[in-house]
Amino acid sequence: MRLFPLAVIFTAVLSGLVFLTVIANASSLASQPGWSAIKTSHDYATLVKRVNTAAKAHKIGIVSRASATVGAARVLKKIIPGNMVVGLYHPRFAVPMLEASIAAGIEAPIRVYITENTDGTATLSYKKPSTVFAPYMKEGGDKLKNLAAELDTLFASLVKQATSN
């Protein structure tokens, strides 16, 4: 028995399991408390562009991006399904957030998560800002509660624009 073919088969099976785990985890986002997840008809690259456009239309800045897909390709020379976290925020939200709760500042920017599905479409998910800021409500009071509600509305609108057909 030759070891090389077994190693190739093992590697292929393991890669397939990793791919399926990533996809299964992406579909489980909708079941997370306080999350919103919308499966779209758009492919991954298109959804990334649509999030950029929606952020600009809603006058909220893209302040960070992190992509396991890009990192895996560049560093590990490994191809994995599309995966990007985009941090969105603006000083008009940062100032009242920090006035209400310095501790809540760790949560900014609010992130949206773009994941590629096995069928070639993509899903846009995010934790609702009211969920993100919930641990700081005692300290932040009505000021933080009102800000979180405003951000809930803004993010729902932004996501609707990005995911619509």
Secondary structure, 3 states (H helix, E strand, C coil): CCHHHHHHHHHHHHHHHHHHHHHHHHHHHHHCCCEEEEECCCCHHHHHHHHHHHHHHCCCEEEEEECHHHHHHHHHCCCCCCEEEEEEECHHHHHHHHHHCCHHHHHCCEEEEEEECCCCCEEEEEECHHHHCHHHHHHHHHHHHHHHHHHHHHHHHHHHHHHCC
